[in-house]
Amino acid sequence: MKAIAVNGARQMRIVATGLLIVMAAFYVAARSTEGMHPAIGFVRAFAEAAMVGGLADWFAVTALFRHPLGLPIPHTAIIPRNKDRIGDTLASFLRDNFLTPAVVARRMKRLDVAGAAGRLLAAPSAGDDRLRRGASRLLADSLEALDDERLGGMVKGALVQRIGQLKVAPLLGQILTAAMKDGRHQPVMDAFIRWGARTLEANGPLIRQMVHERSGTIMRFTGLDETLANKIIEGLDKLLQEAAEDPGHSLRVKVEEGLMALAYDLQHSPEMQARVDRVRDEMIANPAIQHWLDGLWQAARAGLLRAARDPQAVLAGRLGEATRQIGEMLRDDPALKSLVNRFARRVAAGTAARYGSGIVTLVSETVRGWDARTVTDRLENAVGRDLQYIRINGTLVGGLVGVALHTVAMLF
């Protein structure tokens, strides 16, 4: 686009200069043959006035960007000499007409942001699909461009902070109370009893060895240590079998009483809550947990990237159905639409109020940082084509005025 603008301005400059040269040639030819026919006087008058108009407009156009013919004529090279003021004026124009909260809010009031978003989500058209793919690529590129280690540290730090602020003990107490109230603890207790029975059976030789080592010489000599060990194992096995078969067994009752006391302490005992909090903090500080959190972030980041690169997959299935329902609500619900549009206006106005001055300063300082040649070239490339049309029009209009004046002189 920039190359096209430069080439267009150069071509129009050649046309305007060529027209001026043609008028000079006509003037010389008409001046030398003026006595041959009265009509040649009109040609001379047209060419003469056209040269005056073309030269005047050439001087005016050139004086905007540089000194005509390199001569330091006063009030020429206007743009290079006033580039700082131009930058400040442009910045003020942006601030006063675009970046004030009142102007932004007034312009945003005409926009139906909620309706447009609702139509996009509810029934995306082909153009909206291209827009969604472009936004998807932008999101993926932005996510990949972010510092993975720094962003992951921020996410992990926020997650650790939220976990550290979580009161785990009351939550555990409430869960335990609700589970016991509905009897959901019974399968867990049955599993523990079965585990105890299997453990007892597997460790029978160990129990016998412990009893044998702790028995006296007489008990070993008489074999009472073996009898005692067998009775202990049989008694424990019988206790576990009875507890497994009888829901109202005293062992179960004792365990339930202990669980109820634990649930109460978790909810109401400061000492128990402090103990649980210490365990929570120790778990968070454990390197294994930190490593797990790192892996969790990497998995989440990979999932976000996959979703961002495939917007159609994101909008498929239940998530897609939920997205379409949200779009229909935004499109059809007047109350929700008004709420979202009002929120969008407030966000836009707040952004203008917060960052408008910074944007204005950026524009002003950027223009100030340009050298005079850069400013001149960019502005001339932007409007040079139209300025050359001014030269052409000045040449032609000047010629017509010359003909009119020559006609008046002939008549009077």
KASUL-V590502 format. One line per field, one symbol per residue. psi: psi as a letter, one per 40 degrees, with the letter a starting at -180 (. if undefined). A space follows every 10 residues. Layout:
# KASUL-V590502
psi=???
This chain:
# KASUL-V590502
psi=dddddddddd dddddddddd dddddddddd deedediddd dddddddddd dddddddddd dddddihhee hghififddd dfdddddddd ddddddedei ddddddddde hgdddddddd ddghaddddd dddddddddd dddddihddd dddddddddd ddddehgddd dddddddddd deeeeddddd dddddddddd ddfddddddd dddeiidddd deeddddddd dddddddddd dddddhdeid dddddddddd dddddddehd dddddddddd ddddehdddd dddddddddd ddddddddeg ddddeiaddd dddddddddd dehddddddd dddddddddd ddddeddddd ddddddddei iddddddddd ddeddddddd dddddddddd dddddddddd d.
